[in-house]
Amino acid sequence: MKLQLKATVAILTLAAWPAAAQPAAPAPNTALETLGAMHQTGSTADWPEVPQTGAKADQVKQNLAKIKMPSGFHIALYALVPDARHIAVGPQGVATFVGTRKSKVWVVTDRSREQNRVLEYAAAEFFYESPDVVAGAVVAEGDLIPKSEESYNHTARVCRVGPDNKLYIQLGQPYNVPAKDKFDLYRKVGMGGIIRMDRDGKNREVYAVGLRNPVGMDFHPKDKSLWTNDNQVDGMGDEQPPGELNRIANAGQDFGFPWYGGGRTRTVEYKADTPPANVVFPEVEQAAHAADLGLIFYTGSMFPKKYQGAIFSTQHGSWNRTQPVGARLLVTFLKEDGHAAGKSEPFAEGWNDNGYYLGRPVDVAQLPDGSLLISDDLVGALYRITYDGK
């Protein structure tokens, strides 16, 4: 029996929320302050919904018929979600939140059952149908990185709550390879690395450095090591440097950028400089310029045992390579000692149709039933992967 999921998509955008019930519009930050104090903003807005049937849905389903996966696995359209990027599945299974590159956060519900800051939405899963979601600033706007270093490039700010109940945040840096006069500032702030802090924003520290543009991270369910993708230097040729899947065993480790552009490939800009002796090289080298993004450890029971505890990760697909690579979902198996057992393997592929993208996977998340969700920002959709052995 196949479960037919009928998804409704509604939108939340902080910038659009009225700040108060009064006719005069207060300053934009007042809305956040109002919500943080658990007061209503007075908004009566009707949030738009995205139609889930029609020509686009039909075309997406046709494209998914071309996706190849191991026997017994199936992929289906879960929801049409414009600009779908990173996914957060609500712990109660009520709603799934999907971020975008813009100011919007979409909410996907199963009816059958801003940059340079960090916000917290308490109980968002239960108040998503109202603009009055309790919100508070964990890191105030302009305090996450220096405002002088804000950029349109490498602005990913993926967050995870770690097993130590601290907040971990990936901080990309805006350059292909930064100038040497940026080095000390970036190391101090944690740009080109991962920072962590208490859930209230206190006790901030740089957790890992030497990561050019880390995107996607998750904690090993047993040894609690932190694993992260890292996107490497452009302009060094089609086949180098490799992308990286890194294992962070403890705080303070250095993963080699900017001396290394990816793997053991030295950058031109830092080739004459001696790298630190304690550089940690990647657990797995990935295809060059494939744009590795989302990453999770699979902890469900729907998939066969060989996949339980494995890493699923997405490759968005290259943008400046002669022959595009990527646009697929990978699986990486681990050994008993917690290290990678070998190269990552393609798990779901077919979105790269001879160099023409039918889709570009961004993130991967696990639903409570053990199925996987994949976001696609080119198509504007979420896909669901299930297993029934047939």
C-alpha positions as CSV (number, residue, x, y, z in Angstrom):
1,M,0.0,0.0,0.0
2,K,1.5,3.3,-1.0
3,L,0.9,6.4,1.2
4,Q,-0.4,9.3,-0.9
5,L,0.9,12.5,0.7
6,K,-1.2,15.6,0.0
7,A,1.0,18.6,0.9
8,T,-0.1,22.1,1.5
9,V,2.6,24.8,1.3
10,A,2.2,28.1,3.2
11,I,4.7,30.8,3.5
12,L,6.3,32.7,6.5
13,T,8.4,35.7,5.9
14,L,9.6,37.8,8.8
15,A,10.1,40.9,6.6
16,A,6.4,40.9,5.6
17,W,5.0,40.6,9.2
18,P,3.4,43.9,10.4
19,A,5.1,45.1,13.5
20,A,2.0,46.0,15.5
21,A,-1.8,46.3,15.4
22,Q,-1.6,50.1,15.2
23,P,-2.2,51.8,11.8
24,A,1.3,53.4,11.7
25,A,4.0,50.9,10.7
26,P,6.8,50.8,13.3
27,A,10.4,50.1,12.4
28,P,11.1,46.6,11.0
29,N,12.9,45.3,14.1
30,T,9.9,46.0,16.2
31,A,8.2,42.9,14.8
32,L,10.9,40.7,16.1
33,E,10.8,42.4,19.5
34,T,7.0,42.0,19.6
35,L,7.2,38.3,18.8
36,G,10.0,37.8,21.2
37,A,7.9,39.2,24.0
38,M,5.2,36.7,23.0
39,H,2.7,39.4,21.9
40,Q,0.6,39.4,18.7
41,T,1.6,41.7,15.9
42,G,-2.0,42.2,14.8
43,S,-1.5,40.8,11.4
44,T,-4.5,39.5,9.5
45,A,-2.6,38.4,6.4
46,D,-3.6,35.4,4.5
47,W,-0.5,33.4,3.6
48,P,-0.3,32.2,0.0
49,E,-0.5,28.5,-0.8
50,V,1.3,26.7,-3.7
51,P,-0.9,24.5,-5.9
52,Q,0.2,20.9,-5.7
53,T,-1.3,19.7,-8.9
54,G,-1.2,20.7,-12.6
55,A,1.3,20.7,-15.4
56,K,4.4,21.4,-13.3
57,A,3.6,18.6,-10.9
58,D,3.0,16.3,-13.8
59,Q,6.4,17.2,-15.4
60,V,8.3,16.7,-12.2
61,K,6.8,13.2,-11.9
62,Q,7.9,12.4,-15.4
63,N,11.4,13.6,-14.6
64,L,11.5,11.4,-11.4
65,A,10.8,8.4,-13.6
66,K,14.4,8.8,-14.9
67,I,16.0,8.6,-11.4
68,K,18.0,5.5,-10.8
69,M,18.3,4.0,-7.3
70,P,19.0,0.6,-5.7
71,S,16.3,-2.1,-6.1
72,G,13.3,-1.7,-3.7
73,F,13.7,2.1,-3.4
74,H,11.1,4.6,-4.8
75,I,11.1,8.3,-5.3
76,A,8.0,10.5,-5.6
77,L,7.1,14.2,-5.6
78,Y,6.4,15.2,-2.0
79,A,5.6,18.9,-2.5
80,L,6.2,21.8,-4.9
81,V,8.2,24.4,-2.9
82,P,9.6,27.4,-4.7
83,D,13.4,27.9,-4.3
84,A,13.6,24.9,-1.9
85,R,16.9,24.8,-0.1
86,H,17.6,23.5,3.4
87,I,15.1,21.4,5.3
88,A,14.1,21.2,9.0
89,V,11.6,18.4,9.9
90,G,9.5,19.3,12.9
91,P,10.1,16.8,15.8
92,Q,6.4,16.2,16.2
93,G,5.8,15.4,12.5
94,V,3.3,18.2,12.1
95,A,5.2,20.4,9.7
96,T,8.4,20.6,7.6
97,F,10.1,23.9,7.2
98,V,12.0,24.7,4.0
99,G,14.4,27.6,3.7
100,T,15.3,29.5,0.5
101,R,18.1,31.8,-0.7
102,K,15.6,34.7,-0.1
103,S,13.7,36.0,2.9
104,K,11.0,33.3,2.8
105,V,10.6,30.1,4.8
106,W,8.0,27.7,3.4
107,V,5.9,25.3,5.6
108,V,5.0,21.9,4.2
109,T,2.2,20.1,6.0
110,D,0.9,16.6,5.5
111,R,-2.8,16.9,5.8
112,S,-3.3,13.2,5.7
113,R,-1.5,13.1,9.1
114,E,18.0,36.9,6.8
115,Q,21.4,37.0,6.6
116,N,24.2,37.7,9.3
117,R,22.1,36.9,12.3
118,V,20.7,33.8,14.1
119,L,17.0,33.6,15.0
120,E,15.1,31.1,17.1
121,Y,11.5,30.3,16.5
122,A,10.1,28.7,19.6
123,A,7.2,26.2,18.9
124,A,7.2,27.1,15.2
125,E,5.8,23.8,14.3
126,F,2.6,24.5,16.1
127,F,2.1,28.2,15.2
128,Y,3.1,28.1,11.5
129,E,-0.4,29.1,10.3
130,S,-0.2,32.4,12.1
131,P,2.3,35.2,11.5
132,D,2.7,35.5,15.3
133,V,5.4,32.8,15.8
134,V,7.4,33.5,18.9
135,A,10.8,34.6,17.7
136,G,14.0,35.9,19.3
137,A,17.5,36.8,18.2
138,V,20.2,34.5,19.3
139,V,22.8,36.5,17.5
140,A,21.8,40.1,16.6
141,E,21.9,41.2,13.0
142,G,25.5,42.3,12.1
143,D,27.1,40.3,14.9
144,L,27.5,36.9,13.3
145,I,30.3,38.1,11.0
146,P,31.7,41.6,10.6
147,K,29.5,43.7,8.4
148,S,32.5,44.6,6.3
149,E,32.7,40.9,5.3
150,E,29.1,40.5,4.2
151,S,28.8,39.2,0.7
152,Y,26.5,37.6,-1.8
153,N,28.9,34.7,-2.1
154,H,29.3,31.7,0.3
155,T,26.8,33.1,2.8
156,A,25.6,29.7,4.0
157,R,24.7,29.6,7.6
158,V,23.7,26.0,8.3
159,C,22.9,25.5,12.0
160,R,22.7,22.3,14.1
161,V,22.0,21.7,17.8
162,G,24.8,19.4,18.9
163,P,24.6,16.5,21.4
164,D,26.1,19.0,24.0
165,N,23.0,21.2,23.5
166,K,25.2,23.9,21.9
167,L,24.4,25.6,18.6
168,Y,26.9,24.9,15.8
169,I,27.0,27.3,12.8
170,Q,28.9,27.0,9.5
171,L,30.5,30.2,8.3
172,G,31.6,30.3,4.7
173,Q,34.0,33.0,3.6
174,P,33.3,35.2,0.5
175,Y,36.3,34.6,-1.6
176,N,37.6,31.9,-3.9
177,V,40.9,32.2,-2.0
178,P,41.0,35.1,0.5
179,A,43.9,37.6,0.5
180,K,46.4,37.1,3.2
181,D,45.4,40.3,5.0
182,K,42.1,38.6,5.8
183,F,43.6,35.6,7.4
184,D,43.8,36.7,11.0
185,L,40.3,38.2,11.0
186,Y,38.7,35.1,9.5
187,R,40.5,32.8,12.0
188,K,39.4,35.0,14.9
189,V,35.7,35.2,13.8
190,G,35.5,31.6,12.5
191,M,34.8,32.5,8.9
192,G,35.9,29.5,6.7
193,G,35.0,27.3,9.6
194,I,32.4,26.3,12.2
195,I,31.6,28.1,15.4
196,R,29.6,27.0,18.4
197,M,27.8,28.8,21.2
198,D,25.2,28.3,23.9
199,R,21.6,28.2,22.8
200,D,21.2,31.8,24.0
201,G,24.2,33.0,21.9
202,K,26.6,33.2,24.9
203,N,30.1,31.6,25.1
204,R,30.8,31.8,21.4
205,E,33.9,30.0,20.2
206,V,35.6,28.8,17.0
207,Y,35.1,25.1,16.8
208,A,36.9,24.2,13.5
209,V,38.9,26.2,10.9
210,G,40.4,25.6,7.5
211,L,37.1,24.9,5.7
212,R,36.6,27.1,2.6
213,N,32.8,26.9,2.3
214,P,31.3,24.3,4.6
215,V,27.7,23.4,3.9
216,G,25.8,20.6,5.5
217,M,26.7,18.9,8.8
218,D,25.5,16.2,11.2
219,F,26.7,14.4,14.2
220,H,27.6,10.7,14.3
221,P,24.9,9.1,16.4
222,K,27.4,7.0,18.4
223,D,30.8,8.7,18.7
224,K,29.3,12.3,18.4
225,S,31.9,13.4,15.8
226,L,30.8,16.2,13.6
227,W,30.8,15.6,9.8
228,T,30.7,18.3,7.2
229,N,30.9,18.8,3.5
230,D,33.3,21.5,2.2
231,N,33.2,23.2,-1.3
232,Q,36.6,23.7,-2.7
233,V,38.5,26.2,-4.8
234,D,37.3,27.1,-8.3
235,G,39.5,27.9,-11.4
236,M,42.0,25.1,-10.9
237,G,40.7,22.8,-13.7
238,D,37.9,20.4,-14.2
239,E,39.4,17.6,-12.2
240,Q,40.9,19.4,-9.2
241,P,40.7,20.1,-6.4
242,P,38.4,17.4,-4.9
243,G,35.4,18.3,-2.8
244,E,35.6,17.2,0.8
245,L,33.7,15.2,3.4
246,N,35.3,15.9,6.7
247,R,35.2,14.3,10.1
248,I,35.7,16.7,13.1
249,A,36.7,14.6,16.0
250,N,37.1,17.4,18.5
251,A,37.4,21.2,18.8
252,G,40.3,23.1,17.4
253,Q,41.1,21.0,14.3
254,D,42.4,22.7,11.2
255,F,41.3,21.3,7.8
256,G,43.9,23.0,5.7
257,F,42.3,25.9,3.8
258,P,43.7,28.3,2.4
259,W,47.0,26.4,2.0
260,Y,45.1,23.5,0.4
261,G,42.3,24.1,-2.1
262,G,40.8,20.7,-1.6
263,G,42.2,17.4,-0.5
264,R,46.0,17.7,-0.8
265,T,45.9,20.1,-3.7
266,R,47.9,23.3,-2.9
267,T,46.4,26.7,-3.8
268,V,48.4,29.0,-6.0
269,E,48.1,31.9,-3.6
270,Y,49.5,30.0,-0.6
271,K,51.8,27.5,-2.4
272,A,55.0,29.2,-1.1
273,D,53.7,29.2,2.5
274,T,54.2,26.3,4.9
275,P,50.9,24.8,6.1
276,P,50.4,23.8,9.7
277,A,51.8,20.4,10.6
278,N,48.5,19.3,12.2
279,V,46.2,19.7,9.1
280,V,43.4,17.1,9.0
281,F,42.8,15.8,5.5
282,P,39.3,14.8,4.4
283,E,37.7,11.4,5.3
284,V,36.5,11.2,1.7
285,E,37.5,13.1,-1.4
286,Q,34.5,13.8,-3.6
287,A,34.2,14.7,-7.3
288,A,35.7,18.1,-8.2
289,H,33.3,21.0,-8.4
290,A,30.2,18.8,-7.7
291,A,29.0,21.2,-5.0
292,D,28.4,18.9,-2.0
293,L,25.7,20.4,0.2
294,G,23.2,18.6,2.5
295,L,24.3,15.8,4.8
296,I,22.7,13.6,7.4
297,F,23.3,10.3,9.2
298,Y,20.5,7.9,8.5
299,T,19.0,6.8,11.9
300,G,15.7,5.3,10.6
301,S,14.6,1.7,10.2
302,M,12.7,1.8,6.9
303,F,15.8,1.3,4.8
304,P,17.8,-2.0,4.9
305,K,20.3,-2.5,7.7
306,K,23.3,-1.7,5.5
307,Y,22.1,1.9,5.2
308,Q,21.4,2.3,8.9
309,G,24.1,4.6,10.3
310,A,25.3,5.6,6.8
311,I,25.7,9.2,5.6
312,F,23.4,10.5,2.9
313,S,24.6,13.6,1.2
314,T,23.6,15.8,-1.8
315,Q,25.6,17.1,-4.7
316,H,24.0,20.2,-6.2
317,G,26.0,19.9,-9.4
318,S,28.8,21.9,-10.9
319,W,28.3,25.4,-12.4
320,N,31.7,26.1,-14.0
321,R,32.9,22.7,-15.2
322,T,33.3,21.7,-18.9
323,Q,31.2,18.6,-18.3
324,P,28.8,19.1,-15.4
325,V,29.0,16.5,-12.6
326,G,26.8,16.0,-9.5
327,A,23.1,16.6,-9.2
328,R,22.6,13.4,-7.2
329,L,22.3,11.8,-3.8
330,L,25.3,9.9,-2.4
331,V,25.7,7.4,0.4
332,T,28.8,6.9,2.4
333,F,29.2,3.8,4.5
334,L,31.2,3.8,7.8
335,K,33.3,1.2,9.5
336,E,32.9,0.1,13.1
337,D,35.5,2.5,14.2
338,G,33.4,5.5,13.0
339,H,35.6,6.3,9.9
340,A,34.5,6.1,6.3
341,A,34.7,2.7,4.8
342,G,35.6,4.0,1.3
343,K,34.5,6.3,-1.4
344,S,31.0,7.8,-1.4
345,E,28.6,5.9,-3.8
346,P,25.8,7.3,-6.0
347,F,22.5,6.4,-4.5
348,A,20.0,8.4,-6.5
349,E,21.0,9.9,-9.8
350,G,19.6,11.0,-13.1
351,W,19.0,14.7,-12.6
352,N,22.1,15.3,-14.7
353,D,20.8,14.3,-18.1
354,N,24.0,14.4,-20.3
355,G,25.0,17.8,-18.9
356,Y,21.4,19.2,-18.8
357,Y,20.0,19.5,-15.3
358,L,16.5,18.1,-14.7
359,G,17.0,19.1,-11.0
360,R,19.6,20.1,-8.5
361,P,19.4,18.5,-5.1
362,V,20.3,20.7,-2.2
363,D,19.4,19.2,1.2
364,V,18.4,15.8,2.6
365,A,16.4,15.2,5.8
366,Q,14.7,12.2,7.4
367,L,11.0,12.0,8.2
368,P,9.8,10.2,11.4
369,D,8.9,7.1,9.4
370,G,12.5,6.7,8.1
371,S,11.9,8.0,4.6
372,L,14.1,10.7,3.2
373,L,13.2,14.1,1.8
374,I,15.4,15.8,-0.9
375,S,15.0,19.5,-1.7
376,D,15.6,20.8,-5.3
377,D,16.0,24.5,-5.8
378,L,16.1,24.3,-9.6
379,V,12.7,22.6,-9.9
380,G,11.3,24.1,-6.6
381,A,10.3,20.8,-5.0
382,L,10.7,18.2,-2.3
383,Y,11.1,14.6,-3.2
384,R,10.4,11.6,-0.9
385,I,12.4,8.4,-1.0
386,T,10.9,5.3,0.5
387,Y,11.8,1.6,0.6
388,D,9.4,-1.4,0.4
389,G,11.7,-4.0,-1.1
390,K,9.7,-4.3,-4.3
